[in-house]
């Protein structure tokens, strides 16, 4: 029996999407995963190149529907010697350290930098990388701090020999959602897959 082929867009390499893809593929589905930015994910849904998108998208057009899956926050990760007080890290130590930034768009400033600026503080970003795994590898080789989504840190940091800590400042939480085109709202395949994603994420 042929497997059902589904195309899933991972918005800015959404970490939950990687877990979902692995679990759903193991259940007998054929999956094609598309790592896309927000605008490209909306375009892929509109053109029918993606059945669903996972991640965080704001300013949705009326043609794109979405349901929140869970709320995500952040953790800091680094080598044990760089985070000796983990799971705590002081604001002074955080600001004094070098940092790696996950930046799909290529910039060297993120939401943490905006929050620090509002507090009259700053940090030094020495390297920006477009994906999570290269960023974690860079932390191992450089000892720089990395602030990343909590579920990803909890799932991957220990495999790199890294420890995690709570950020010493309040960083905004964001909803990770599943998105689809309005024309597929009553499609049984789309409805079934959305239900499966909820189960995979243990919601």
DRENNU-176637 format. One line per 8 residues: their letters; for each residue y, z, x of C-alpha. Coordinates in steps of 0.2 Angstrom, whole numbers, plus 2048, in hexadecimal, padded with zeros to 3 digits. Example, Ala and Ser with C-alpha at 12.3 -4.5 7.8 and 13.67 -1.06 7.14 Angstrom:
BEGIN
as = 7EA,827,83E | 7FB,824,844
This chain:
BEGIN
xxxxxxxx = 800,800,800 | 811,7FB,807 | 81D,809,80B | 82E,80A,802 | 83C,804,80D | 84C,80E,80C | 85C,80C,816 | 865,81D,819
xxxxxxxx = 876,81D,822 | 87A,82D,82C | 88C,830,82C | 892,834,83D | 880,837,842 | 87E,845,835 | 871,851,83C | 869,855,82B
xxxxxxxx = 866,842,82A | 85B,842,839 | 850,850,832 | 84F,848,821 | 84A,837,829 | 83C,83F,833 | 835,849,824 | 837,83A,818
xxxxxxxx = 82F,82E,824 | 820,83A,826 | 81E,83A,813 | 81A,827,813 | 82B,81F,812 | 831,811,81D | 843,816,822 | 851,80C,82B
xxxxxxxx = 85E,818,831 | 870,812,834 | 87B,81C,83F | 88C,818,837 | 89E,81F,836 | 8A5,824,825 | 8AD,814,821 | 89E,809,827
xxxxxxxx = 893,814,81C | 89D,811,80D | 89D,7FF,811 | 88A,7FF,813 | 887,807,802 | 893,7FB,7FA | 88A,7EC,801 | 879,7F2,7FE
xxxxxxxx = 874,7F4,810 | 871,807,80E | 869,810,7FF | 870,821,803 | 87C,828,80F | 87C,83A,816 | 88A,843,81E | 89C,848,81A
xxxxxxxx = 8A8,83B,813 | 8B9,83E,80B | 8C4,832,801 | 8B5,82A,7F8 | 8B8,81A,7EE | 8B4,81B,7DB | 8A4,810,7DE | 89C,81D,7EA
xxxxxxxx = 894,82D,7E2 | 88F,83D,7EC | 886,84D,7EA | 888,85C,7F6 | 878,861,7FF | 87E,870,809 | 88D,877,812 | 88D,876,825
xxxxxxxx = 896,880,832 | 896,880,845 | 88E,889,854 | 892,889,866 | 884,885,873 | 883,885,886 | 878,88B,894 | 873,89E,893
xxxxxxxx = 87D,8A2,8A2 | 88D,89A,89A | 88B,8A4,88A | 885,8B5,891 | 88A,8BE,881 | 882,8B2,875 | 882,8B2,866 | 894,8B7,86A
xxxxxxxx = 8A1,8AE,874 | 8B3,8B4,876 | 8C2,8A9,872 | 8C9,8AB,884 | 8B8,8A5,88B | 8B7,897,87E | 8C8,891,883 | 8C5,892,895
xxxxxxxx = 8B5,888,896 | 8B3,876,897 | 8AD,86D,887 | 8A3,85E,882 | 8A8,856,871 | 89E,84C,866 | 8A9,83E,861 | 8A2,82E,859
xxxxxxxx = 8B3,827,858 | 8B6,82A,86B | 8C5,836,869 | 8C7,846,874 | 8CD,852,866 | 8C4,859,857 | 8C6,866,849 | 8C4,874,855
xxxxxxxx = 8D3,86E,85F | 8DE,86E,850 | 8D8,880,84B | 8DC,886,85D | 8ED,87E,85D | 8F1,887,84D | 8ED,897,856 | 8F7,892,866
xxxxxxxx = 8E8,88F,870 | 8DF,880,878 | 8CF,87B,880 | 8CB,86E,88D | 8BF,85F,888 | 8B8,857,897 | 8AC,84B,88E | 8AB,842,87E
xxxxxxxx = 89A,83B,878 | 896,832,868 | 885,83A,864 | 87D,84B,864 | 86E,849,870 | 879,842,87F | 885,850,87B | 878,85D,87D
xxxxxxxx = 871,855,88D | 883,856,894 | 884,868,890 | 874,86B,89A | 87B,862,8A9 | 88D,868,8A9 | 88C,879,8A1 | 89B,874,896
xxxxxxxx = 89B,87C,884 | 897,871,875 | 89C,875,863 | 891,86D,856 | 88A,86E,845 | 880,87E,843 | 870,876,83C | 86F,86A,84B
xxxxxxxx = 872,878,857 | 865,883,84F | 858,874,850 | 85B,86D,861 | 864,879,86D | 855,883,872 | 84C,873,877 | 859,870,884
xxxxxxxx = 858,882,88A | 869,886,882 | 86F,895,878 | 87B,896,869 | 88A,8A0,864 | 895,8A2,856 | 8A6,899,859 | 8B4,8A6,85D
xxxxxxxx = 8BF,89E,850 | 8BD,899,83E | 8B8,887,83D | 8B9,87E,82C | 8A8,87C,823 | 8A4,86B,81C | 898,865,80F | 88A,859,814
xxxxxxxx = 887,84E,805 | 87C,840,7FF | 885,830,7FA | 880,820,7F0 | 888,812,7E7 | 88C,814,7D5 | 881,805,7D0 | 872,80F,7D6
xxxxxxxx = 875,81F,7CD | 867,81B,7C0 | 85C,813,7CD | 84B,81D,7CD | 849,81A,7E0 | 85A,821,7E4 | 858,830,7D8 | 847,834,7E0
xxxxxxxx = 84D,833,7F2 | 85C,83E,7EE | 850,84B,7E7 | 845,849,7F6 | 853,84D,802 | 857,85D,7F9 | 845,863,7FB | 845,85E,80D
xxx = 855,868,810 | 84D,877,807 | 85B,878,7FA
